[in-house]
Amino acid sequence: MTKLIIETDDNWTREKIKLAIGTEIHLLKKTADKIQNKIKGFEEKYGKLDREKLYGKIDDMELIEWEGEIESLQKVQVKLRSLEEIIFEYR
């Protein structure tokens, strides 16, 4: 769980912080969708990623790109989960 404590009497500041986090969540979701679409394209073309099965059958650079997209998606998902689980506590 991620907990964010904001100590301010200024409602405008609290709302701006919430808006900024909401915007970042939106951008991360769009990024995740784009990456998932790329991965889906690879999977439609070659099936599920199985390095041993695909080795020598597809271009090495394409295989590296596919693996990179999967790694990127995992990183984006970690960031997204972190922001989505924020519980705001106002003081």
KEMAR-108290 format. One record per residue: residue number from 1; x negated, y negated, z of N, C-alpha, C, O in turn. Coordinates in steps of 0.001 Angstrom, whole numbers. Example, Ala and Ser with C-alpha at 12.3 -4.5 7.8 and 13.67 -1.06 7.14 Angstrom:
2
+-----+---------+---------+---------+---------+---------+---------+---------+---------+---------+---------+---------+---------+
:   i :    n_px :    n_py :    n_pz :   ca_px :   ca_py :   ca_pz :    c_px :    c_py :    c_pz :    o_px :    o_py :    o_pz :
+-----+---------+---------+---------+---------+---------+---------+---------+---------+---------+---------+---------+---------+
:   1 :  -13190 :    5690 :    7800 :  -12300 :    4500 :    7800 :  -13200 :    3300 :    7800 :  -14236 :    3319 :    8465 :
:   2 :  -12850 :    2250 :    7080 :  -13670 :    1060 :    7140 :  -12900 :     -30 :    7870 :  -13409 :   -1138 :    8039 :
+-----+---------+---------+---------+---------+---------+---------+---------+---------+---------+---------+---------+---------+
//
This chain:
91
+-----+---------+---------+---------+---------+---------+---------+---------+---------+---------+---------+---------+---------+
:   i :    n_px :    n_py :    n_pz :   ca_px :   ca_py :   ca_pz :    c_px :    c_py :    c_pz :    o_px :    o_py :    o_pz :
+-----+---------+---------+---------+---------+---------+---------+---------+---------+---------+---------+---------+---------+
:   1 :    -841 :    1183 :       0 :       0 :       0 :       0 :    -879 :   -1236 :       0 :   -1872 :   -1310 :     724 :
:   2 :    -515 :   -2175 :    -795 :   -1194 :   -3464 :    -856 :    -298 :   -4479 :    -166 :     894 :   -4576 :    -460 :
:   3 :    -879 :   -5223 :     742 :    -110 :   -6214 :    1483 :    -746 :   -7571 :    1266 :   -1955 :   -7735 :    1431 :
:   4 :      57 :   -8523 :     904 :    -412 :   -9881 :     667 :     265 :  -10792 :    1678 :    1491 :  -10900 :    1714 :
:   5 :    -543 :  -11440 :    2491 :     -13 :  -12355 :    3486 :    -286 :  -13776 :    3013 :   -1428 :  -14154 :    2754 :
:   6 :     775 :  -14544 :    2906 :     658 :  -15927 :    2468 :    1076 :  -16817 :    3633 :    2193 :  -16724 :    4140 :
:   7 :     171 :  -17664 :    4034 :     470 :  -18587 :    5120 :     589 :  -19989 :    4551 :    -405 :  -20682 :    4337 :
:   8 :    1815 :  -20385 :    4314 :    2084 :  -21723 :    3799 :    3523 :  -22100 :    4106 :    4408 :  -21247 :    4174 :
:   9 :    3733 :  -23372 :    4285 :    5093 :  -23880 :    4467 :    5680 :  -24325 :    3130 :    6841 :  -24724 :    3048 :
:  10 :    4874 :  -24251 :    2105 :    5269 :  -24759 :     798 :    5883 :  -23646 :     -47 :    5188 :  -22750 :    -524 :
:  11 :    7188 :  -23724 :    -218 :    7908 :  -22722 :    -996 :    7421 :  -22694 :   -2451 :    7360 :  -21627 :   -3062 :
:  12 :    7075 :  -23862 :   -3003 :    6582 :  -23954 :   -4377 :    5325 :  -23104 :   -4553 :    5191 :  -22396 :   -5551 :
:  13 :    4418 :  -23170 :   -3605 :    3173 :  -22390 :   -3666 :    3465 :  -20889 :   -3630 :    2891 :  -20118 :   -4398 :
:  14 :    4352 :  -20490 :   -2739 :    4719 :  -19061 :   -2647 :    5302 :  -18572 :   -3965 :    4950 :  -17497 :   -4450 :
:  15 :    6191 :  -19364 :   -4536 :    6842 :  -18963 :   -5781 :    5848 :  -18916 :   -6942 :    5944 :  -18040 :   -7801 :
:  16 :    4900 :  -19845 :   -6977 :    3874 :  -19832 :   -8027 :    3015 :  -18575 :   -7936 :    2661 :  -17988 :   -8958 :
:  17 :    2682 :  -18163 :   -6722 :    1882 :  -16942 :   -6535 :    2681 :  -15733 :   -6997 :    2149 :  -14866 :   -7691 :
:  18 :    3946 :  -15667 :   -6620 :    4791 :  -14555 :   -7068 :    4918 :  -14543 :   -8588 :    4875 :  -13485 :   -9216 :
:  19 :    5072 :  -15725 :   -9168 :    5183 :  -15829 :  -10629 :    3893 :  -15368 :  -11308 :    3938 :  -14657 :  -12311 :
:  20 :    2759 :  -15767 :  -10769 :    1469 :  -15369 :  -11350 :    1297 :  -13856 :  -11305 :     845 :  -13252 :  -12277 :
:  21 :    1651 :  -13250 :  -10196 :    1547 :  -11793 :  -10084 :    2534 :  -11116 :  -11029 :    2206 :  -10113 :  -11663 :
:  22 :    3734 :  -11664 :  -11119 :    4729 :  -11112 :  -12051 :    4268 :  -11195 :  -13500 :    4481 :  -10270 :  -14283 :
:  23 :    3635 :  -12310 :  -13847 :    3108 :  -12474 :  -15203 :    2013 :  -11451 :  -15488 :    1980 :  -10853 :  -16563 :
:  24 :    1127 :  -11256 :  -14529 :      52 :  -10275 :  -14710 :     608 :   -8857 :  -14841 :     107 :   -8065 :  -15639 :
:  25 :    1635 :   -8539 :  -14066 :    2288 :   -7229 :  -14192 :    2852 :   -7066 :  -15604 :    2687 :   -6018 :  -16227 :
:  26 :    3507 :   -8092 :  -16096 :    4082 :   -8050 :  -17453 :    2986 :   -7816 :  -18504 :    3149 :   -6991 :  -19402 :
:  27 :    1882 :   -8542 :  -18385 :     779 :   -8391 :  -19343 :     158 :   -7000 :  -19269 :    -166 :   -6404 :  -20296 :
:  28 :      -4 :   -6489 :  -18060 :    -567 :   -5140 :  -17909 :     362 :   -4084 :  -18503 :    -107 :   -3118 :  -19104 :
:  29 :    1665 :   -4258 :  -18341 :    2620 :   -3313 :  -18934 :    2545 :   -3340 :  -20452 :    2577 :   -2293 :  -21099 :
:  30 :    2445 :   -4544 :  -21025 :    2327 :   -4656 :  -22484 :    1032 :   -4008 :  -22967 :    1018 :   -3325 :  -23991 :
:  31 :     -48 :   -4222 :  -22229 :   -1334 :   -3610 :  -22578 :   -1238 :   -2092 :  -22507 :   -1711 :   -1394 :  -23404 :
:  32 :    -628 :   -1581 :  -21446 :    -465 :    -131 :  -21293 :     361 :     439 :  -22438 :      43 :    1510 :  -22954 :
:  33 :    1408 :    -256 :  -22838 :    2238 :     206 :  -23955 :    1434 :     284 :  -25255 :    1547 :    1254 :  -26005 :
:  34 :     624 :    -744 :  -25514 :    -199 :    -744 :  -26730 :   -1191 :     415 :  -26720 :   -1382 :    1084 :  -27735 :
:  35 :   -1813 :     646 :  -25587 :   -2783 :    1744 :  -25484 :   -2075 :    3081 :  -25656 :   -2573 :    3963 :  -26355 :
:  36 :    -912 :    3236 :  -25021 :    -163 :    4484 :  -25155 :     234 :    4735 :  -26599 :     235 :    5881 :  -27049 :
:  37 :     566 :    3689 :  -27325 :     908 :    3852 :  -28747 :    -298 :    4324 :  -29554 :    -158 :    5159 :  -30448 :
:  38 :   -1479 :    3795 :  -29244 :   -2696 :    4259 :  -29924 :   -2944 :    5730 :  -29621 :   -3248 :    6516 :  -30518 :
:  39 :   -2813 :    6092 :  -28355 :   -3026 :    7492 :  -27951 :   -2000 :    8384 :  -28645 :   -2334 :    9471 :  -29118 :
:  40 :    -761 :    7927 :  -28704 :     291 :    8697 :  -29374 :     -58 :    8913 :  -30846 :     173 :    9992 :  -31392 :
:  41 :    -615 :    7881 :  -31482 :   -1033 :    8016 :  -32880 :   -2092 :    9089 :  -33062 :   -2028 :    9889 :  -33996 :
:  42 :   -3064 :    9099 :  -32162 :   -4090 :   10145 :  -32216 :   -3452 :   11520 :  -32032 :   -3765 :   12463 :  -32759 :
:  43 :   -2552 :   11622 :  -31050 :   -1937 :   12916 :  -30744 :   -1026 :   13390 :  -31872 :    -928 :   14591 :  -32124 :
:  44 :    -370 :   12475 :  -32542 :     458 :   12870 :  -33689 :    -413 :   13384 :  -34828 :     -15 :   14276 :  -35578 :
:  45 :   -1592 :   12816 :  -34945 :   -2501 :   13200 :  -36024 :   -3256 :   14490 :  -35712 :   -3448 :   15330 :  -36592 :
:  46 :   -3692 :   14648 :  -34434 :   -4583 :   15765 :  -34089 :   -4058 :   16695 :  -32999 :   -4682 :   17723 :  -32734 :
:  47 :   -2952 :   16377 :  -32370 :   -2480 :   17152 :  -31225 :   -3094 :   16597 :  -29944 :   -3748 :   15555 :  -29969 :
:  48 :   -2889 :   17276 :  -28845 :   -3432 :   16819 :  -27563 :   -4956 :   16851 :  -27602 :   -5567 :   17651 :  -28311 :
:  49 :   -5544 :   15957 :  -26819 :   -7008 :   15864 :  -26772 :   -7596 :   17130 :  -26164 :   -7368 :   17435 :  -24993 :
:  50 :   -8342 :   17851 :  -26960 :   -9081 :   19035 :  -26528 :  -10428 :   18962 :  -27228 :  -10579 :   19383 :  -28375 :
:  51 :  -11401 :   18418 :  -26511 :  -12713 :   18133 :  -27096 :  -13324 :   19369 :  -27762 :  -13847 :   19277 :  -28872 :
:  52 :  -13263 :   20507 :  -27101 :  -13878 :   21721 :  -27660 :  -13186 :   22153 :  -28947 :  -13844 :   22550 :  -29908 :
:  53 :  -11877 :   22076 :  -28963 :  -11109 :   22493 :  -30135 :  -11310 :   21529 :  -31309 :  -11330 :   21947 :  -32467 :
:  54 :  -11459 :   20239 :  -31001 :  -11554 :   19230 :  -32050 :  -12988 :   18939 :  -32482 :  -13208 :   18328 :  -33528 :
:  55 :  -13953 :   19368 :  -31692 :  -15356 :   19067 :  -31987 :  -15721 :   19576 :  -33377 :  -15539 :   20752 :  -33692 :
:  56 :  -16236 :   18674 :  -34196 :  -16641 :   19023 :  -35554 :  -15513 :   18981 :  -36565 :  -15751 :   19092 :  -37768 :
:  57 :  -14288 :   18822 :  -36089 :  -13139 :   18792 :  -36994 :  -12656 :   17375 :  -37271 :  -12000 :   17119 :  -38280 :
:  58 :  -12986 :   16458 :  -36367 :  -12625 :   15060 :  -36606 :  -13878 :   14207 :  -36435 :  -14870 :   14642 :  -35851 :
:  59 :  -13812 :   13009 :  -36948 :  -14923 :   12073 :  -36862 :  -15275 :   11814 :  -35392 :  -14394 :   11546 :  -34574 :
:  60 :  -16555 :   11894 :  -35070 :  -17000 :   11690 :  -33691 :  -16586 :   10332 :  -33151 :  -16193 :   10224 :  -31989 :
:  61 :  -16666 :    9301 :  -33969 :  -16292 :    7966 :  -33518 :  -14804 :    7885 :  -33179 :  -14407 :    7179 :  -32252 :
:  62 :  -14002 :    8603 :  -33926 :  -12569 :    8628 :  -33649 :  -12296 :    9343 :  -32326 :  -11437 :    8925 :  -31549 :
:  63 :  -13028 :   10413 :  -32083 :  -12895 :   11150 :  -30825 :  -13329 :   10281 :  -29648 :  -12676 :   10274 :  -28604 :
:  64 :  -14423 :    9554 :  -29814 :  -14906 :    8659 :  -28758 :  -13888 :    7547 :  -28509 :  -13639 :    7179 :  -27361 :
:  65 :  -13300 :    7013 :  -29579 :  -12286 :    5958 :  -29434 :  -11078 :    6490 :  -28664 :  -10543 :    5805 :  -27792 :
:  66 :  -10656 :    7693 :  -28983 :   -9515 :    8328 :  -28326 :   -9786 :    8465 :  -26833 :   -8948 :    8113 :  -26002 :
:  67 :  -10956 :    8976 :  -26507 :  -11324 :    9140 :  -25098 :  -11401 :    7780 :  -24396 :  -11009 :    7653 :  -23236 :
:  68 :  -11906 :    6772 :  -25104 :  -11978 :    5431 :  -24545 :  -10602 :    4849 :  -24263 :  -10403 :    4170 :  -23256 :
:  69 :   -9663 :    5113 :  -25143 :   -8290 :    4629 :  -24933 :   -7671 :    5285 :  -23707 :   -6980 :    4626 :  -22930 :
:  70 :   -7910 :    6558 :  -23535 :   -7383 :    7264 :  -22363 :   -7982 :    6673 :  -21083 :   -7271 :    6448 :  -20104 :
:  71 :   -9281 :    6427 :  -21101 :   -9948 :    5830 :  -19943 :   -9416 :    4420 :  -19677 :   -9180 :    4050 :  -18526 :
:  72 :   -9230 :    3647 :  -20724 :   -8692 :    2289 :  -20577 :   -7284 :    2317 :  -19987 :   -6955 :    1512 :  -19116 :
:  73 :   -6461 :    3239 :  -20460 :   -5106 :    3363 :  -19952 :   -5117 :    3677 :  -18458 :   -4338 :    3105 :  -17696 :
:  74 :   -5982 :    4568 :  -18047 :   -6075 :    4912 :  -16624 :   -6445 :    3694 :  -15785 :   -5878 :    3488 :  -14712 :
:  75 :   -7382 :    2895 :  -16258 :   -7797 :    1695 :  -15524 :   -6668 :     674 :  -15442 :   -6451 :      72 :  -14391 :
:  76 :   -5954 :     479 :  -16539 :   -4834 :    -460 :  -16555 :   -3738 :      20 :  -15601 :   -3143 :    -786 :  -14885 :
:  77 :   -3474 :    1314 :  -15588 :   -2436 :    1856 :  -14718 :   -2780 :    1679 :  -13241 :   -1892 :    1429 :  -12426 :
:  78 :   -4052 :    1805 :  -12892 :   -4478 :    1589 :  -11501 :   -4217 :     138 :  -11105 :   -3679 :    -127 :  -10031 :
:  79 :   -4597 :    -796 :  -11968 :   -4367 :   -2220 :  -11691 :   -2880 :   -2518 :  -11579 :   -2451 :   -3255 :  -10691 :
:  80 :   -2103 :   -1945 :  -12475 :    -664 :   -2170 :  -12486 :     -18 :   -1655 :  -11200 :     786 :   -2352 :  -10581 :
:  81 :    -371 :    -441 :  -10806 :     180 :     118 :   -9562 :    -169 :    -756 :   -8363 :     659 :    -975 :   -7479 :
:  82 :   -1400 :   -1250 :   -8344 :   -1842 :   -2094 :   -7242 :    -980 :   -3353 :   -7131 :    -580 :   -3736 :   -6032 :
:  83 :    -697 :   -3988 :   -8251 :     119 :   -5195 :   -8225 :    1591 :   -4890 :   -7950 :    2265 :   -5655 :   -7260 :
:  84 :    2085 :   -3789 :   -8482 :    3495 :   -3457 :   -8306 :    3828 :   -3077 :   -6869 :    4979 :   -3199 :   -6451 :
:  85 :    2859 :   -2627 :   -6125 :    3144 :   -2199 :   -4758 :    2932 :   -3312 :   -3729 :    3065 :   -3079 :   -2528 :
:  86 :    2607 :   -4506 :   -4191 :    2387 :   -5618 :   -3264 :    3675 :   -5929 :   -2498 :    4755 :   -6080 :   -3068 :
:  87 :    3509 :   -6013 :   -1215 :    4607 :   -6435 :    -346 :    4213 :   -7808 :     172 :    3171 :   -7965 :     808 :
:  88 :    5036 :   -8782 :     -97 :    4765 :  -10141 :     339 :    5210 :  -10319 :    1774 :    6311 :   -9923 :    2159 :
:  89 :    4350 :  -10914 :    2544 :    4707 :  -11293 :    3905 :    4431 :  -12777 :    4040 :    3303 :  -13233 :    3850 :
:  90 :    5461 :  -13516 :    4369 :    5312 :  -14966 :    4492 :    5247 :  -15342 :    5958 :    5987 :  -14822 :    6793 :
:  91 :    4339 :  -16258 :    6245 :    4212 :  -16764 :    7618 :    4291 :  -18255 :    7607 :    4206 :  -18886 :    8661 :
+-----+---------+---------+---------+---------+---------+---------+---------+---------+---------+---------+---------+---------+
//
